[in-house]
Amino acid sequence: MSFRFRRSVKIAPGLRLNVGKTGMSVSAGVRGARVTIGKRGVTKTLGIPGTGISYSTRTSSSSRGMRAEERRIEKELRIASAEAELDQEQRAYEQFTKIHAFAPEATVKEEWHKLLCERDFSPAIYGLESPSLKRLVSDHRKKFIYEFKKSYWTKAYLALLLTSTVLYFIYGLALSKGSIPTIVSAVLLVAFTIRGIQNFTKGWKQARSKADTDFQNFNDEIGQLESQHPEKEKIRIHDAKALIDGQPDYVEKELESVFADIEASLADLDHPFETSISFEADKNGCVMVDLDLPEIEDVIITNSKKVLKSGKISEKNKTKKLMNEEYAHGVLGLGFYISQYIFNSSPSINEVVVSAYTQRISKKSGNIEDEYIYSVQFDKRRFEKLNLKNIDPTESVKQFPIEMNLNRSFEFKPIEPFSKKVHSDLLYKANEN
């Protein structure tokens, strides 16, 4: 015969504390539906009141079960973290191997024609947004309150409040309610409170005044821009027409800006690489580009990775052919990428010749020298038909006149670029490194 002991105490409606020989548990719910949490785990009970029919399920809370669950969750987290890391690395890597897919959309004729239309005045045209006085006041008020919270008066007030509270309880309650420390603390507290309110009011008025001044300055600036707008539009339309007509000075200026933007954008990639661009343009709408390519060891990831079932990352060295193939996709795609920017810079440009070179050790001299590895003539008519997001650069480039010696292992052999003497009427040369 054994003794049994169980006592159930109601803590709150629907919540009971159960005490027995094996320990304590807590149950919650209503008649017919109850959940009990104890040392053995979580028990869920469903039943039909008055019938004696019920169904219970238990989730074990044994240390072994908990450890297994923790290991399972930890493993899933490792796998998810490793997969996210590889996905991020792969997306960054594609910024080189699929750089052509990141080229801008081609500028259509309608967009060029819009440049010749006079625009109605709007602050947004000049990169300005006229804020409302209400928003300015709100911004200045938030800034003032933030600074006020960090100010000496705020810190002093809080320190005095804490000190006064302590003194009140120590002296006011323990000794006498009319004690001197309590009175002094109260007087100081009131004085600091009044001073704080005065400072806040003064600061608020200053914030409002500054907002009014800023609002007036914005209005003055916008008014000045609006008065200058007609003349600025005439100049803009004149420059746009000169660019569309292909006037050399305007095309040169635009190309210099475009190439600066390209080099800056490439340097800001998640998988950055260095390159430099020099160009020549002629009056017949041909732009010749010399492209200094990044070295293969600077841009190609040498191993392939995958996530194992354990959550660890497995690495395997890539074959030389695969690395060469990815490099070929990247450097040829870079030619497409740059050419799209050039064609977009002026409708007068109808041909882009990209000659790309890299630094290699010369077998003749033993020194590092520039070697051209491809030279391609992109004509605008065929180029406009391409969908750069879906092309294979190593195949697509073959439909254009090209000098390239790419073997089955995707190794580039040195070539002679298209001769610049073919374009005997070059007018200017700019942006050379």
N, C-alpha and C positions, 0 to 999 in steps of 0.2 A: 504494500500500500504506500502511495506517495502523496505528498501534500502539493496542492496547487494554490497559487496566489495570483490574483489578478484584480486590479482596481482601475476603473476608468473615471477620469475627472473631466467635466465639461469646462473647457477654457473659454470658448466663445460659441455662438450659434453655428452648428455644423462642424466644430473643431473640438476634438477630445484628446486628452493625454492618457495613454494606457501604460500602467506599470505592472510588470509581471516578474516571474522568477528569472527569465532570460534577459530582462532588460526593459527599456522603455521604447515606446513607439507613439507616433502621432497619426491620427486618422482624421480625414476630412470628407465631407459629403453629406448626402441625405440618405434617408432610408431607401435601400434598393440600389444605391450607387455610391460607393465609398472607395477612397484610396488611403492605404495605410503605409506609412514610411517607418521602417524599423531597421534593426541591425541586419536582418536577413535580406533586406532589399525593399522594393516597392511592390505592394500587392494591390491589384485592382479587382474590385468585386462588384458584379452586376447581378441583381436578382429581382424577382417579382414578389413584392410584399404580400405576406399571408399565404404563400404557396409552398414555401420551403425550397423553392428552386432558385439556385444561384450559380454563378460562374466566376471563377477567380483565376487570375494570371499573376505570376510573380517574375519580376526582373531581379536577378541575383545581384547582390552588392558585395559578394565575397572578394577578398583581395585579389584572388587569381582572376576572377571575371573582370574586375576593374582594371587590373594591369593589362589584360588582353585588349580591352576596349581602348585604353589609353595608347597602347602600341599601334592599334589599328588606325586611330585618329592621327597619331603622330606620323605614321607612314603615309597616309593620304595627304597630310599637309606637306610632307617632304616632296612627294610626287608633284603636287600642284605648284609648289614653289619652284621646283626644278623645271617644270614645263613652262612656267611663266618666264623664267630666266632665259630659257632657250628661245622662246618665241620672241622675246625682246631683242635678243642677240641676232636672230635671223632677220627680223624686220630691219634692224640697223644695217645688217650686211647687204640686204637687197638694195639699199640706197646706193651701193656701188655696182653690184652685179646686174641690177635692173634700173640703172640711173635713167635710161631713156623713158621709162614709164612715168618718171616724175617731171617730165618736160611740160611746159604750159600748153594750153590749147592754142591752136592756130588762130591768129587774128583774121577775122573775115572782113570782106569789103565794107559791109554795113558799119562795122566798128570804126573803120578809117573815115568813112563819110561823116560819122557823128562828130569827129574832131573838127570838121569844117563848119559845124553849126554853132551859132552863138548861143551860149547858155544863159538862162535867167540867173540873176544873182541869188546865191545862197551861201551862208557862212561855211557850210560843209565843203564847198568847192575848194576853199582855202584851208581846210583841215581844222576849222573852228566850230565849236558848238556853243551857242549863246545860252548860258545857264540862267534859270529863273532866279529872281531875287529870293524866293522862298527856299530854293535849294542851297543857294549861297549862305543864307542865314543859318540854315540847318547845319551845313558843313562847318562853318566857323564856330557855331555853338558847340558841336561835338569836339572840335579841337580845343576850345577853351576849357570845357569840362575835363577833358583828359589832362590838360596841363594843370588845372586847378587841383585835381586829385593828387598830383605829384608835388604840389607846392608845399612850402614850409607851413603855411597856415593850416592846411588839412592835416598834416602829420602832428603838428602841435595840438590841434583841437582833439584829435583822437587820443593822443597821449594824455592830455588833461582830463578827458572824459574817463579814461581808464583809471587814472590816479584818483580822481574825485570819487569814483565808484568804490574803490578800495578803501579810501579814507572814510567814506560815509559808513560803510559796514563796520570798519574797525573801531572808529571813534564814535560815530553816531549811535550805533546800536549797542556796542559793548560798554561805553561809558555813559554818554548822555546825548539826547537828540539835539541839544543846543550847544554842543561842543564847538570850540573855536575852529578846529581844522575843517569841520563840516561846513561851517559858514563861509570860511575863506575859499574852500573848494567850490562852493556854490557860486560865490561872487565871481571867481575867476572863470568858471564855466560859462556863466552868462556873458561875461566880457568877451571871451573868445568867440562865443556864438555870434554875438552882435558884430564883432570885427569880421568874422568869416562871412556873414551875410553881406556886409558892406563891400568886402573884396569881390564876392561873387557878383553882386549887382554891378559894380564898376566894370568888372571884366566882361560881363554880358553886354553892357552898353558899348564897350570897345569892340567886341566881336560883331555887334550889329552895325556899328559905324564902318568897320572894315568891309563888311559884306556890301554895304551901300556903295562904298568907294569902288570896290572891285566890279560891282554890277555896272556902275557908271563908266568905268574904264573899258569894260567889254563893249558896252553900247557905243562908246566913242570909236573904238577900234573897228567895230563892224560898220559903223557909219562911214568911216574913212575908206574902208575896203569897198563899200557899195558905191561911193562916189568915184573910185578909181576903176571899178569893174569894167565899164565899157572900153576904156583904153587898154586894160589888161587883156580883154577878150580879143581885141584887134591884133595885139602882139602874138597871143597864143595861136590864133587862127592863121596868121602869117607864117609862124614857125611850123605849124602842122602842115600847111600846104607845101612849104619848102622841103619838109621831110618826105612827104608823099611824092613830090616831084623828083626826089633824089638829088637835091643840091648837095654837093660834096661836103661842104662845111657842116651842114646840119646833120647829115648822115654820120660823119665822123664823130661829132659831139654825142650823138645818140648811142653809137656803138661803144664809145669809151664808157658811158654810163652803164650800158648793158653788160659789158665784160667785167666791170667792177662789181656789179650786182651778182654775176655768176660766180666769181671767185669767192665773194663773201658768203654766198649761199652754200657752196661746196664745203667751205671751212666750218660751217655751222651744223653740218650733218651729224647724226648720232654715230655714224661710221665715217669720220672725217678723213679727207685725204688732200694733199697739196697738189696744186697744178698751177700753171701760168699760161697765159694766152697772149699772143701778139697777132696783129692783123694788118692787112693791106686792103684797100678798097679802090675800085676804079669807077670811072664815070658811066660805065656800061652796066652797073648793077652787080658786079662780082666782088665778093669778099673772100680774101684768102687768109686762112687762119693757120698759124703754127701753134700746135698744142703740145705742151710739155707734160707728159703722162707721169702718174705716180708709179713707183717701182712695184713689182708684183709682191715682194716681201712686205711692203708697207700696207697693202690693202687686202690681201687674200688670207683668209683663215685656213690654217694648214691642217686642221683636224675636223672631222665630223662628229657630232655628239647626238646621243639619244638618252632618254630617261628609262632606266631599268625598273622592274616591278618593285624593287626595294626602295626606290626613290632616289637612288644614286645616279650620277651622270656618267655614262660610258663614253670614252673618247677613242677615236680611231683615226690614224693618220690618213689623209686623203692621198690618192694617187697623184703623181705629177701631172698626168693628163687631165684629171679633173680640175686641178688648180689652174692649169694653163687655160682650160676651157672657160672657167669662171672669170679669169683675168681678161680673156678675149671678149667675153660678153660685156665686161665693164668698160674697157677702153674704147670699143667700137660704139657702145651705147652712149658714151660720153660725147662722141662726135655727133650723134643724132640730137642729143640733149642741147648742145651748144648751138647747133644749126637751127633748131626750132626758135631759140631766142633771137638769133640773127634775122631770120625771115620775119619774125614778128616786129622787128625794130623799124622796118620801113617797107612799104609795098613796092618800092623801086628796086629792091634787092631780088634778083632772080636766080642767082647762083652762089653757092658757098663751097669753097674748096678747103677741106680740112686735112692738113698734113700733120700726123702725130709722131712724136719721137720720144725715145726714152734713153736713159744713160746705161751704157754697157761697157764692159772691158773689151777694148779692141784687140783682136788676135794679132794684128800687125804691130801696133805700138805698145800694147800691154797697158795702155792708159784708159781711163774712163772717158768715153766720148759719146756724143749724141748720135743715135742711130734712128732713122725714120723706119717705122714698122707698117704704116699704112698711109695712103693719100687717096682721098675720095672726092669726087665732084658731085655735090648734091644740086640738082636743078629743081627749082621751085614747083614746076608742074607735076613731077612725079612725087616729090616730097609731100605735097599737100594731100595726096591720096593715101598716105600711110596712117595707120592707127598705131601710134608709138607705144601704147600700153600693151599691145599684144604681139609685137614683132619679135623675132629672133634676130638680134643685130648681126650675127655672123652670116645669116642667110639673106636678110633684107639688104645688106650693104652691097651684095653682088649684082643688084639690078642697076647700080650706078657705075659710071666709069671709075675704076679703082686700080691702084697699084698696091698689091698686098700679096705676101707669100706666107700663107698660113697652112702648115702641114697637118697631117691627120692627128698628130698629137697636140694640135692647137698651139704650136710654137711659132712665133713670129720670126721670120728671117728678115734681115735688112733689105730695104728697097730704096729706090731713088724716087723722091716725090715729084709730083707734076711740076714741070719747069715754070718758074715765074716769068720766063721770057715769052711764054705764050700770051701773056697779058701785057703787051708792050705799052699800053696806054695808062699805066698806073698813075694816079694823080697824087696820092699822099700815102704816107706810112705813119702809123701812130701806135701808141701803147706798147712799144717794144721793150722787152726786158733784156 
